[in-house]
Amino acid sequence: MKKLIKWNGKLMLRDWKTRLLLIGFFVFLGSFSLLYRQQNVTLPEVQLRSEYSDAHQIFRMIPDSHFEGEVGQEVQLRLGRNSTLIGLNRYILSQREGNTIDGWEEVVSDYLNNGREMAENNLFLHEATEFESYELLQSVYLPSVAETQQELAFYNALEDYGLDIEWNPYASSQILEQQLELFITTILFIVIALLAGDHFTKEQMKNYSVTQGIPIPIKRQWRIRSSLLWAMTWGVALIGLLCSYLISLVFETTGSLNYPSDIYINQTVSYIPLWQYALLLLGMGMIVSYLFLLIITGLSWMIRNVYLTLFVTAGLVMFYTIWQFFTPVTGWQPSFYTNIVGVVTGSSAAQYQLPGIEFWRLPLIGVGVWLMLEGVFHYIFSFIPTQTLGLKRRESK
C-alpha cells in the first residue's frame, strides 16, 4: 500500500495540469492580502456617518405632533440620544486610538458603553407600539430585534476579551477572516473540481496501473486518488493562507486573532475568537472537500468527460439553493452544509426558517454520506473490469 501511494503521488505531481493548478492556487491564496488591499472598502467611520445621517432624517419624517405626550417625548429623547451617541462613536473611530480618547473620556465616553446604550434604546423603541409613527420607525430606522440583541452580544464579547473596536478593515486579522470565508465558500470547490475532474479517467484510459501490477482494485485507486488530492489541496491551501497573513502583517495593522466572530449555536448567535472561528471553518471545509473529492473522482471514471463532471459538481455544490423554491423539512438535509459560512453564521437557518441548521451536525452527516458513497461506488465499480483493454504486466523469465 505504501508503495502504491508513493507511486500515485509521483504520477499525479508529474502531471503538468496538476502542477499548474496547485501553483496557481498557491499564488492566489498567498497574494490575497495584497489583492484585497487594492479594493475600496468602506471604513467603519464612514458607515457610522451614514447612520448619523439616517438618525437625523427620521426626525424630518415624523410629524412634530407625534412627539407629544409621554410616549412621544420618550421616543424623541431616545432618538436624539442615539444621534448623539453615533456622533461620539464616529469621532472615536476617526481618532484610531481605541475605545476611548485619552483625556476626553468624560466627554465622549467609551465606544462600547455608547454602543450598548444605542442598542438598549432601539430595544425600547421596538416596544413603543403606542407611538403614532411606530410603523415608520420599524420600516425605516430600526434594525430588527435579533440584530439589536446581536449587537449587544458583540459589545459584551469585545469587553470580555479586553479588545478595542477595529477601525481598520485592512487589518491582518480582518483580511484573514475575509479570505477564509471566500476560500471555504467558493475557491475550495473550484480547485478540487478542476484537480479531480479527469484524474481517475486518465488512470483508466492510459492504463497507468499496469506498470504496478494488475489487478489493483478500482475502489482502492479511488480512495488513494481522492486522499492524495485532498492532502495536496489542503497542504497548498494552508501554506498559502499562512503566507498571505504574514505578508499582510508587513503592510497593515495586525488586528487581533481574538476579535469576536459570530457563530450560530443552540439556535442563538454567540461570539467566539477569530482563531476559533477560523479553525471551525477549516475543519468543516476539510470534511466537505473530502466527500466532494470522493464524488468527483468516482464520477470522472463513470462519466469520462471532464466538462460534464465539472457541471455535475457545480450542481451538487449549489443544490442547497433549490430550497428557496421548495419547503425543506429538516435541518439534517446534507445539501445545506455545502454553504459552510451560512451554516456557521446562522444565515442559512434564518433564510430557510429551520433553526436546526447548525454546524455540529456536519460530522454526523459527513459520516452518513461517506458510508453511502462507499456503498454506491462499491456497487458501481463491481461492474467495471480492472484489467482494461487486455493489457497485462510483462513478466520477466
MITI-564657 format. One record per residue (C-alpha): residue number from 0; residue in one letter; x, y, z. Coordinates in nm, 3 decimals, decimal comma. Example, Ala and Ser with C-alpha at 12.3 -4.5 7.8 and 13.67 -1.06 7.14 Angstrom:
+-----+--------+---------+---------+---------+
: num : residu :    east :   north :      up :
+-----+--------+---------+---------+---------+
:   0 :      A :   1,230 :  -0,450 :   0,780 :
:   1 :      S :   1,367 :  -0,106 :   0,714 :
+-----+--------+---------+---------+---------+
REM end
This chain:
+-----+--------+---------+---------+---------+
: num : residu :    east :   north :      up :
+-----+--------+---------+---------+---------+
:   0 :      M :   0,000 :   0,000 :   0,000 :
:   1 :      K :   0,283 :   0,242 :   0,087 :
:   2 :      K :   0,449 :   0,178 :  -0,249 :
:   3 :      L :   0,119 :   0,227 :  -0,430 :
:   4 :      I :   0,053 :   0,559 :  -0,253 :
:   5 :      K :   0,405 :   0,681 :  -0,332 :
:   6 :      W :   0,371 :   0,583 :  -0,697 :
:   7 :      N :   0,030 :   0,751 :  -0,731 :
:   8 :      G :   0,160 :   1,067 :  -0,565 :
:   9 :      K :   0,455 :   1,093 :  -0,804 :
:  10 :      L :   0,232 :   1,022 :  -1,101 :
:  11 :      M :  -0,009 :   1,297 :  -1,006 :
:  12 :      L :   0,262 :   1,554 :  -0,938 :
:  13 :      R :   0,425 :   1,479 :  -1,275 :
:  14 :      D :   0,103 :   1,577 :  -1,449 :
:  15 :      W :   0,152 :   1,932 :  -1,583 :
:  16 :      K :  -0,211 :   2,023 :  -1,517 :
:  17 :      T :  -0,185 :   1,927 :  -1,151 :
:  18 :      R :   0,133 :   2,126 :  -1,103 :
:  19 :      L :  -0,010 :   2,428 :  -1,284 :
:  20 :      L :  -0,331 :   2,426 :  -1,080 :
:  21 :      L :  -0,150 :   2,385 :  -0,748 :
:  22 :      I :   0,096 :   2,663 :  -0,831 :
:  23 :      G :  -0,185 :   2,895 :  -0,940 :
:  24 :      F :  -0,382 :   2,806 :  -0,630 :
:  25 :      F :  -0,086 :   2,888 :  -0,406 :
:  26 :      V :  -0,009 :   3,216 :  -0,584 :
:  27 :      F :  -0,371 :   3,332 :  -0,548 :
:  28 :      L :  -0,400 :   3,244 :  -0,180 :
:  29 :      G :  -0,052 :   3,367 :  -0,094 :
:  30 :      S :  -0,107 :   3,706 :  -0,259 :
:  31 :      F :  -0,468 :   3,750 :  -0,143 :
:  32 :      S :  -0,385 :   4,015 :   0,118 :
:  33 :      L :  -0,212 :   4,226 :  -0,149 :
:  34 :      L :  -0,507 :   4,185 :  -0,386 :
:  35 :      Y :  -0,757 :   4,267 :  -0,111 :
:  36 :      R :  -0,580 :   4,595 :  -0,034 :
:  37 :      Q :  -0,643 :   4,712 :  -0,392 :
:  38 :      Q :  -1,020 :   4,721 :  -0,350 :
:  39 :      N :  -1,217 :   5,003 :  -0,193 :
:  40 :      V :  -1,352 :   4,903 :   0,149 :
:  41 :      T :  -1,591 :   5,119 :   0,348 :
:  42 :      L :  -1,432 :   5,226 :   0,674 :
:  43 :      P :  -1,643 :   5,181 :   0,990 :
:  44 :      E :  -1,613 :   5,555 :   1,043 :
:  45 :      V :  -1,783 :   5,617 :   0,707 :
:  46 :      Q :  -2,055 :   5,364 :   0,787 :
:  47 :      L :  -2,136 :   5,549 :   1,108 :
:  48 :      R :  -2,152 :   5,874 :   0,912 :
:  49 :      S :  -2,433 :   5,719 :   0,706 :
:  50 :      E :  -2,612 :   5,607 :   1,025 :
:  51 :      Y :  -2,571 :   5,958 :   1,165 :
:  52 :      S :  -2,746 :   6,098 :   0,857 :
:  53 :      D :  -3,029 :   5,844 :   0,893 :
:  54 :      A :  -3,073 :   5,937 :   1,260 :
:  55 :      H :  -3,130 :   6,300 :   1,161 :
:  56 :      Q :  -3,352 :   6,209 :   0,866 :
:  57 :      I :  -3,602 :   6,022 :   1,084 :
:  58 :      F :  -3,683 :   6,343 :   1,274 :
:  59 :      R :  -3,784 :   6,511 :   0,947 :
:  60 :      M :  -4,004 :   6,219 :   0,851 :
:  61 :      I :  -4,205 :   6,204 :   1,174 :
:  62 :      P :  -4,462 :   6,483 :   1,230 :
:  63 :      D :  -4,392 :   6,702 :   1,533 :
:  64 :      S :  -4,737 :   6,625 :   1,671 :
:  65 :      H :  -4,640 :   6,258 :   1,713 :
:  66 :      F :  -4,374 :   6,358 :   1,966 :
:  67 :      E :  -4,634 :   6,498 :   2,201 :
:  68 :      G :  -4,746 :   6,302 :   2,504 :
:  69 :      E :  -4,544 :   6,082 :   2,739 :
:  70 :      V :  -4,462 :   5,809 :   2,484 :
:  71 :      G :  -4,381 :   6,058 :   2,209 :
:  72 :      Q :  -4,147 :   6,258 :   2,428 :
:  73 :      E :  -3,964 :   5,943 :   2,541 :
:  74 :      V :  -3,925 :   5,830 :   2,180 :
:  75 :      Q :  -3,793 :   6,173 :   2,084 :
:  76 :      L :  -3,545 :   6,159 :   2,372 :
:  77 :      R :  -3,418 :   5,813 :   2,273 :
:  78 :      L :  -3,384 :   5,907 :   1,906 :
:  79 :      G :  -3,197 :   6,224 :   1,996 :
:  80 :      R :  -2,966 :   6,034 :   2,229 :
:  81 :      N :  -2,893 :   5,777 :   1,957 :
:  82 :      S :  -2,797 :   6,057 :   1,721 :
:  83 :      T :  -2,554 :   6,196 :   1,978 :
:  84 :      L :  -2,404 :   5,854 :   2,053 :
:  85 :      I :  -2,348 :   5,781 :   1,684 :
:  86 :      G :  -2,162 :   6,111 :   1,651 :
:  87 :      L :  -1,946 :   6,030 :   1,953 :
:  88 :      N :  -1,856 :   5,685 :   1,826 :
:  89 :      R :  -1,778 :   5,823 :   1,483 :
:  90 :      Y :  -1,534 :   6,067 :   1,643 :
:  91 :      I :  -1,374 :   5,787 :   1,847 :
:  92 :      L :  -1,320 :   5,580 :   1,532 :
:  93 :      S :  -1,171 :   5,876 :   1,348 :
:  94 :      Q :  -0,902 :   5,914 :   1,617 :
:  95 :      R :  -0,794 :   5,549 :   1,585 :
:  96 :      E :  -0,683 :   5,524 :   1,947 :
:  97 :      G :  -0,916 :   5,253 :   2,075 :
:  98 :      N :  -1,246 :   5,254 :   2,262 :
:  99 :      T :  -1,169 :   5,587 :   2,429 :
: 100 :      I :  -0,967 :   5,901 :   2,361 :
: 101 :      D :  -0,701 :   5,994 :   2,615 :
: 102 :      G :  -0,805 :   6,296 :   2,816 :
: 103 :      W :  -1,157 :   6,303 :   2,670 :
: 104 :      E :  -1,312 :   6,003 :   2,843 :
: 105 :      E :  -1,569 :   6,211 :   3,031 :
: 106 :      V :  -1,677 :   6,389 :   2,713 :
: 107 :      V :  -1,701 :   6,112 :   2,452 :
: 108 :      S :  -1,741 :   5,821 :   2,698 :
: 109 :      D :  -1,647 :   5,467 :   2,589 :
: 110 :      Y :  -1,727 :   5,320 :   2,247 :
: 111 :      L :  -1,868 :   5,001 :   2,395 :
: 112 :      N :  -2,086 :   5,181 :   2,650 :
: 113 :      N :  -2,215 :   5,411 :   2,377 :
: 114 :      G :  -2,296 :   5,116 :   2,155 :
: 115 :      R :  -2,475 :   4,930 :   2,433 :
: 116 :      E :  -2,683 :   5,234 :   2,515 :
: 117 :      M :  -2,787 :   5,271 :   2,150 :
: 118 :      A :  -2,888 :   4,906 :   2,137 :
: 119 :      E :  -3,093 :   4,942 :   2,457 :
: 120 :      N :  -3,262 :   5,250 :   2,313 :
: 121 :      N :  -3,351 :   5,055 :   1,999 :
: 122 :      L :  -3,500 :   4,774 :   2,207 :
: 123 :      F :  -3,716 :   5,033 :   2,385 :
: 124 :      L :  -3,829 :   5,178 :   2,051 :
: 125 :      H :  -3,929 :   4,828 :   1,938 :
: 126 :      E :  -4,158 :   4,806 :   2,239 :
: 127 :      A :  -4,308 :   5,156 :   2,193 :
: 128 :      T :  -4,606 :   5,023 :   1,997 :
: 129 :      E :  -4,829 :   5,312 :   2,111 :
: 130 :      F :  -4,615 :   5,566 :   1,927 :
: 131 :      E :  -4,810 :   5,702 :   1,629 :
: 132 :      S :  -4,521 :   5,663 :   1,383 :
: 133 :      Y :  -4,423 :   5,320 :   1,516 :
: 134 :      E :  -4,455 :   5,152 :   1,174 :
: 135 :      L :  -4,234 :   5,420 :   1,020 :
: 136 :      L :  -3,968 :   5,357 :   1,283 :
: 137 :      Q :  -3,985 :   4,985 :   1,213 :
: 138 :      S :  -3,958 :   5,014 :   0,836 :
: 139 :      V :  -3,709 :   5,298 :   0,802 :
: 140 :      Y :  -3,496 :   5,334 :   1,113 :
: 141 :      L :  -3,480 :   5,038 :   1,349 :
: 142 :      P :  -3,273 :   4,723 :   1,297 :
: 143 :      S :  -3,455 :   4,401 :   1,386 :
: 144 :      V :  -3,473 :   4,282 :   1,745 :
: 145 :      A :  -3,241 :   3,990 :   1,659 :
: 146 :      E :  -2,983 :   4,227 :   1,507 :
: 147 :      T :  -3,003 :   4,456 :   1,808 :
: 148 :      Q :  -2,951 :   4,169 :   2,051 :
: 149 :      Q :  -2,660 :   4,052 :   1,836 :
: 150 :      E :  -2,503 :   4,398 :   1,865 :
: 151 :      L :  -2,531 :   4,380 :   2,244 :
: 152 :      A :  -2,363 :   4,038 :   2,243 :
: 153 :      F :  -2,084 :   4,175 :   2,021 :
: 154 :      Y :  -2,011 :   4,467 :   2,256 :
: 155 :      N :  -2,012 :   4,231 :   2,554 :
: 156 :      A :  -1,769 :   3,997 :   2,375 :
: 157 :      L :  -1,530 :   4,286 :   2,300 :
: 158 :      E :  -1,538 :   4,381 :   2,667 :
: 159 :      D :  -1,486 :   4,020 :   2,781 :
: 160 :      Y :  -1,182 :   3,981 :   2,555 :
: 161 :      G :  -1,048 :   4,326 :   2,653 :
: 162 :      L :  -1,033 :   4,443 :   2,289 :
: 163 :      D :  -1,079 :   4,775 :   2,112 :
: 164 :      I :  -1,324 :   4,818 :   1,826 :
: 165 :      E :  -1,145 :   4,750 :   1,495 :
: 166 :      W :  -1,127 :   5,070 :   1,290 :
: 167 :      N :  -0,919 :   4,921 :   1,004 :
: 168 :      P :  -1,090 :   4,673 :   0,768 :
: 169 :      Y :  -0,746 :   4,609 :   0,612 :
: 170 :      A :  -0,603 :   4,478 :   0,942 :
: 171 :      S :  -0,435 :   4,139 :   0,905 :
: 172 :      S :  -0,695 :   3,960 :   1,116 :
: 173 :      Q :  -0,983 :   4,112 :   0,919 :
: 174 :      I :  -0,829 :   4,018 :   0,583 :
: 175 :      L :  -0,771 :   3,664 :   0,710 :
: 176 :      E :  -1,139 :   3,632 :   0,801 :
: 177 :      Q :  -1,249 :   3,758 :   0,458 :
: 178 :      Q :  -1,005 :   3,523 :   0,283 :
: 179 :      L :  -1,117 :   3,220 :   0,480 :
: 180 :      E :  -1,484 :   3,283 :   0,407 :
: 181 :      L :  -1,419 :   3,332 :   0,033 :
: 182 :      F :  -1,196 :   3,024 :   0,021 :
: 183 :      I :  -1,440 :   2,796 :   0,204 :
: 184 :      T :  -1,748 :   2,907 :   0,009 :
: 185 :      T :  -1,613 :   2,928 :  -0,347 :
: 186 :      I :  -1,243 :   2,881 :  -0,421 :
: 187 :      L :  -1,210 :   2,542 :  -0,250 :
: 188 :      F :  -1,482 :   2,379 :  -0,460 :
: 189 :      I :  -1,346 :   2,524 :  -0,784 :
: 190 :      V :  -0,996 :   2,393 :  -0,714 :
: 191 :      I :  -1,095 :   2,040 :  -0,611 :
: 192 :      A :  -1,328 :   2,012 :  -0,912 :
: 193 :      L :  -1,052 :   2,115 :  -1,154 :
: 194 :      L :  -0,794 :   1,890 :  -0,987 :
: 195 :      A :  -1,008 :   1,577 :  -0,967 :
: 196 :      G :  -1,219 :   1,621 :  -1,279 :
: 197 :      D :  -1,018 :   1,386 :  -1,501 :
: 198 :      H :  -0,754 :   1,220 :  -1,281 :
: 199 :      F :  -0,940 :   0,893 :  -1,247 :
: 200 :      T :  -1,027 :   0,894 :  -1,614 :
: 201 :      K :  -0,660 :   0,929 :  -1,708 :
: 202 :      E :  -0,572 :   0,639 :  -1,482 :
: 203 :      Q :  -0,810 :   0,404 :  -1,655 :
: 204 :      M :  -0,777 :   0,529 :  -2,013 :
: 205 :      K :  -0,396 :   0,526 :  -2,012 :
: 206 :      N :  -0,362 :   0,213 :  -1,801 :
: 207 :      Y :  -0,102 :   0,359 :  -1,567 :
: 208 :      S :  -0,173 :   0,084 :  -1,314 :
: 209 :      V :  -0,040 :  -0,183 :  -1,549 :
: 210 :      T :   0,312 :  -0,081 :  -1,459 :
: 211 :      Q :   0,240 :  -0,155 :  -1,095 :
: 212 :      G :   0,083 :  -0,492 :  -1,147 :
: 213 :      I :  -0,281 :  -0,578 :  -1,211 :
: 214 :      P :  -0,529 :  -0,624 :  -1,068 :
: 215 :      I :  -0,531 :  -0,314 :  -0,848 :
: 216 :      P :  -0,892 :  -0,279 :  -0,731 :
: 217 :      I :  -1,057 :   0,030 :  -0,872 :
: 218 :      K :  -1,206 :   0,105 :  -0,532 :
: 219 :      R :  -0,856 :   0,120 :  -0,383 :
: 220 :      Q :  -0,740 :   0,351 :  -0,659 :
: 221 :      W :  -1,047 :   0,569 :  -0,599 :
: 222 :      R :  -0,968 :   0,607 :  -0,229 :
: 223 :      I :  -0,597 :   0,668 :  -0,284 :
: 224 :      R :  -0,650 :   0,929 :  -0,555 :
: 225 :      S :  -0,914 :   1,111 :  -0,351 :
: 226 :      S :  -0,697 :   1,114 :  -0,037 :
: 227 :      L :  -0,386 :   1,233 :  -0,222 :
: 228 :      L :  -0,574 :   1,513 :  -0,397 :
: 229 :      W :  -0,724 :   1,614 :  -0,062 :
: 230 :      A :  -0,380 :   1,623 :   0,100 :
: 231 :      M :  -0,228 :   1,824 :  -0,187 :
: 232 :      T :  -0,515 :   2,073 :  -0,188 :
: 233 :      W :  -0,505 :   2,138 :   0,184 :
: 234 :      G :  -0,127 :   2,140 :   0,205 :
: 235 :      V :  -0,108 :   2,415 :  -0,057 :
: 236 :      A :  -0,408 :   2,598 :   0,092 :
: 237 :      L :  -0,271 :   2,614 :   0,446 :
: 238 :      I :   0,071 :   2,731 :   0,327 :
: 239 :      G :  -0,092 :   2,993 :   0,103 :
: 240 :      L :  -0,317 :   3,121 :   0,384 :
: 241 :      L :  -0,017 :   3,150 :   0,615 :
: 242 :      C :   0,188 :   3,338 :   0,354 :
: 243 :      S :  -0,097 :   3,581 :   0,289 :
: 244 :      Y :  -0,133 :   3,650 :   0,661 :
: 245 :      L :   0,241 :   3,706 :   0,707 :
: 246 :      I :   0,252 :   3,943 :   0,409 :
: 247 :      S :  -0,040 :   4,144 :   0,548 :
: 248 :      L :   0,146 :   4,185 :   0,878 :
: 249 :      V :   0,414 :   4,380 :   0,689 :
: 250 :      F :   0,177 :   4,626 :   0,522 :
: 251 :      E :  -0,109 :   4,677 :   0,769 :
: 252 :      T :  -0,202 :   4,683 :   1,135 :
: 253 :      T :  -0,217 :   4,338 :   1,290 :
: 254 :      G :  -0,564 :   4,345 :   1,442 :
: 255 :      S :  -0,636 :   4,061 :   1,681 :
: 256 :      L :  -0,696 :   3,691 :   1,629 :
: 257 :      N :  -0,915 :   3,711 :   1,940 :
: 258 :      Y :  -1,153 :   3,954 :   1,770 :
: 259 :      P :  -1,514 :   3,830 :   1,808 :
: 260 :      S :  -1,673 :   3,641 :   1,519 :
: 261 :      D :  -2,038 :   3,546 :   1,522 :
: 262 :      I :  -2,140 :   3,181 :   1,534 :
: 263 :      Y :  -2,483 :   3,021 :   1,536 :
: 264 :      I :  -2,525 :   2,752 :   1,802 :
: 265 :      N :  -2,814 :   2,635 :   2,018 :
: 266 :      Q :  -3,041 :   2,844 :   1,795 :
: 267 :      T :  -2,879 :   3,171 :   1,906 :
: 268 :      V :  -2,590 :   3,384 :   1,778 :
: 269 :      S :  -2,285 :   3,386 :   2,004 :
: 270 :      Y :  -1,931 :   3,517 :   1,961 :
: 271 :      I :  -1,603 :   3,329 :   1,964 :
: 272 :      P :  -1,243 :   3,445 :   1,897 :
: 273 :      L :  -1,143 :   3,471 :   1,532 :
: 274 :      W :  -0,883 :   3,195 :   1,561 :
: 275 :      Q :  -1,151 :   2,952 :   1,682 :
: 276 :      Y :  -1,381 :   3,065 :   1,402 :
: 277 :      A :  -1,100 :   3,005 :   1,150 :
: 278 :      L :  -1,032 :   2,654 :   1,281 :
: 279 :      L :  -1,403 :   2,574 :   1,266 :
: 280 :      L :  -1,429 :   2,686 :   0,902 :
: 281 :      L :  -1,116 :   2,492 :   0,807 :
: 282 :      G :  -1,235 :   2,177 :   0,983 :
: 283 :      M :  -1,574 :   2,187 :   0,814 :
: 284 :      G :  -1,409 :   2,262 :   0,481 :
: 285 :      M :  -1,184 :   1,957 :   0,518 :
: 286 :      I :  -1,483 :   1,730 :   0,580 :
: 287 :      V :  -1,692 :   1,864 :   0,291 :
: 288 :      S :  -1,399 :   1,878 :   0,046 :
: 289 :      Y :  -1,304 :   1,514 :   0,111 :
: 290 :      L :  -1,659 :   1,399 :   0,042 :
: 291 :      F :  -1,665 :   1,602 :  -0,279 :
: 292 :      L :  -1,332 :   1,458 :  -0,390 :
: 293 :      L :  -1,471 :   1,109 :  -0,345 :
: 294 :      I :  -1,771 :   1,206 :  -0,558 :
: 295 :      I :  -1,568 :   1,382 :  -0,829 :
: 296 :      T :  -1,303 :   1,114 :  -0,873 :
: 297 :      G :  -1,573 :   0,848 :  -0,890 :
: 298 :      L :  -1,781 :   1,045 :  -1,139 :
: 299 :      S :  -1,478 :   1,115 :  -1,359 :
: 300 :      W :  -1,444 :   0,742 :  -1,430 :
: 301 :      M :  -1,816 :   0,687 :  -1,476 :
: 302 :      I :  -1,875 :   0,992 :  -1,698 :
: 303 :      R :  -1,529 :   1,014 :  -1,864 :
: 304 :      N :  -1,598 :   1,374 :  -1,963 :
: 305 :      V :  -1,429 :   1,642 :  -1,755 :
: 306 :      Y :  -1,675 :   1,917 :  -1,854 :
: 307 :      L :  -1,979 :   1,711 :  -1,761 :
: 308 :      T :  -1,808 :   1,611 :  -1,436 :
: 309 :      L :  -1,749 :   1,977 :  -1,350 :
: 310 :      F :  -2,110 :   2,061 :  -1,438 :
: 311 :      V :  -2,244 :   1,788 :  -1,210 :
: 312 :      T :  -2,010 :   1,901 :  -0,931 :
: 313 :      A :  -2,128 :   2,262 :  -0,960 :
: 314 :      G :  -2,485 :   2,138 :  -0,939 :
: 315 :      L :  -2,410 :   1,948 :  -0,618 :
: 316 :      V :  -2,236 :   2,250 :  -0,461 :
: 317 :      M :  -2,528 :   2,481 :  -0,538 :
: 318 :      F :  -2,803 :   2,227 :  -0,476 :
: 319 :      Y :  -2,899 :   2,393 :  -0,147 :
: 320 :      T :  -3,044 :   2,688 :  -0,342 :
: 321 :      I :  -3,329 :   2,463 :  -0,457 :
: 322 :      W :  -3,481 :   2,502 :  -0,110 :
: 323 :      Q :  -3,562 :   2,862 :  -0,199 :
: 324 :      F :  -3,838 :   2,721 :  -0,419 :
: 325 :      F :  -3,935 :   2,415 :  -0,214 :
: 326 :      T :  -4,004 :   2,385 :   0,157 :
: 327 :      P :  -3,723 :   2,199 :   0,336 :
: 328 :      V :  -3,834 :   1,953 :   0,601 :
: 329 :      T :  -3,532 :   1,909 :   0,825 :
: 330 :      G :  -3,202 :   2,071 :   0,918 :
: 331 :      W :  -3,031 :   1,735 :   0,856 :
: 332 :      Q :  -3,055 :   1,790 :   0,480 :
: 333 :      P :  -2,691 :   1,737 :   0,359 :
: 334 :      S :  -2,711 :   1,996 :   0,081 :
: 335 :      F :  -2,734 :   2,282 :   0,334 :
: 336 :      Y :  -2,383 :   2,210 :   0,458 :
: 337 :      T :  -2,203 :   2,294 :   0,135 :
: 338 :      N :  -2,276 :   2,656 :   0,229 :
: 339 :      I :  -2,040 :   2,635 :   0,526 :
: 340 :      V :  -2,029 :   3,005 :   0,618 :
: 341 :      G :  -2,409 :   3,026 :   0,601 :
: 342 :      V :  -2,440 :   2,734 :   0,841 :
: 343 :      V :  -2,179 :   2,866 :   1,087 :
: 344 :      T :  -2,315 :   3,222 :   1,100 :
: 345 :      G :  -2,680 :   3,115 :   1,107 :
: 346 :      S :  -2,784 :   3,289 :   0,784 :
: 347 :      S :  -2,900 :   2,955 :   0,637 :
: 348 :      A :  -3,116 :   2,884 :   0,942 :
: 349 :      A :  -3,274 :   3,229 :   0,913 :
: 350 :      Q :  -3,322 :   3,209 :   0,537 :
: 351 :      Y :  -3,488 :   2,868 :   0,536 :
: 352 :      Q :  -3,656 :   2,912 :   0,876 :
: 353 :      L :  -3,502 :   2,592 :   1,009 :
: 354 :      P :  -3,339 :   2,660 :   1,350 :
: 355 :      G :  -3,178 :   2,316 :   1,341 :
: 356 :      I :  -2,924 :   2,401 :   1,068 :
: 357 :      E :  -2,618 :   2,406 :   1,296 :
: 358 :      F :  -2,252 :   2,331 :   1,231 :
: 359 :      W :  -2,219 :   2,049 :   1,489 :
: 360 :      R :  -2,438 :   1,828 :   1,270 :
: 361 :      L :  -2,187 :   1,825 :   0,983 :
: 362 :      P :  -1,956 :   1,548 :   1,119 :
: 363 :      L :  -2,256 :   1,320 :   1,172 :
: 364 :      I :  -2,394 :   1,397 :   0,827 :
: 365 :      G :  -2,045 :   1,352 :   0,681 :
: 366 :      V :  -2,013 :   1,001 :   0,821 :
: 367 :      G :  -2,354 :   0,910 :   0,679 :
: 368 :      V :  -2,269 :   1,049 :   0,334 :
: 369 :      W :  -1,929 :   0,873 :   0,337 :
: 370 :      L :  -2,089 :   0,535 :   0,414 :
: 371 :      M :  -2,342 :   0,593 :   0,139 :
: 372 :      L :  -2,066 :   0,677 :  -0,112 :
: 373 :      E :  -1,872 :   0,367 :  -0,014 :
: 374 :      G :  -2,176 :   0,152 :  -0,081 :
: 375 :      V :  -2,275 :   0,323 :  -0,407 :
: 376 :      F :  -1,930 :   0,319 :  -0,564 :
: 377 :      H :  -1,860 :  -0,036 :  -0,442 :
: 378 :      Y :  -2,167 :  -0,143 :  -0,637 :
: 379 :      I :  -2,076 :   0,064 :  -0,945 :
: 380 :      F :  -1,709 :  -0,041 :  -0,953 :
: 381 :      S :  -1,808 :  -0,408 :  -0,935 :
: 382 :      F :  -1,933 :  -0,372 :  -1,295 :
: 383 :      I :  -1,608 :  -0,217 :  -1,421 :
: 384 :      P :  -1,327 :  -0,459 :  -1,522 :
: 385 :      T :  -1,000 :  -0,373 :  -1,353 :
: 386 :      Q :  -0,774 :  -0,509 :  -1,628 :
: 387 :      T :  -0,869 :  -0,276 :  -1,915 :
: 388 :      L :  -0,801 :  -0,336 :  -2,284 :
: 389 :      G :  -0,649 :  -0,676 :  -2,215 :
: 390 :      L :  -0,315 :  -0,529 :  -2,107 :
: 391 :      K :  -0,102 :  -0,731 :  -1,871 :
: 392 :      R :   0,217 :  -0,663 :  -1,690 :
: 393 :      R :   0,525 :  -0,802 :  -1,864 :
: 394 :      E :   0,674 :  -1,086 :  -1,670 :
: 395 :      S :   1,047 :  -1,148 :  -1,677 :
: 396 :      K :   1,156 :  -1,510 :  -1,720 :
+-----+--------+---------+---------+---------+
REM end
